[in-house]
Amino acid sequence: VNAVVNAMRQKFPSRKWPLIIVHNRRIKGGRADDPPNRRIIEKWRTADALYATPTGSNDD
């Protein structure tokens, strides 16, 4: 996902962040707590580019 986000930022002159939508379980616990992944998630949060869908939402 990070590679796609970076490619999209490079493609547009404004270099704005795309909206990154993931289920909230993907940003808490498990692999998300590994230091490299945590840094990426925090970078997205700081850029206001991350939206986590709430538990119970139909994200299919």
N, C-alpha and C positions, 0 to 999 in steps of 0.2 A: 504494500500500500504506500509506503514511504517513497519508493521509487516512482510510482505513478504521480504522487503529489508533487514531487520535485520536478518531474518532466512537465507537468502542467504549468507550474510556476515559470519555468524557463520559456515555455511557448508563448506566453502573453507578455507584452511590453510592461504592463503595470506590475508584474510579478506578485499579484495578489494571491492569497491563499485560497484554494478551492474549499468548499464545505466538505468535511469528512464526516460521513455518517456511519456509525457502527453501533452494534448492540452494546449496552452498558456492561455486559459480562465480558466483553472483549477488552475492556480497559481497566478492569479490576481483577486482581488475583491471577494465579497461574503464570503463564508466560508474560503477561503484562507487567508483572512485578520484577522481571529480570532487569538489571540496571540499564542495558542499552535500549530496551523497549520502553522503560519508564521515561528515559530522557526524550525519546521521540514523542511519546504521548504528552509530556509536559510542554514540549515545544509547540505542539498543535494547540494545546489549551491556551498557552500564552498568546498565540497568534489569533485566538478566538475563531479557530477553524474547525473545532471538534464539536460534533453533536452526538450524544449517546442516546439511543432510543431507550425508553424506559422498559422495565421488566413487564411482561404481559402484552406488549404491543406485538402485532403480527408483522414481523419483518421479513416474511417470505417474498 
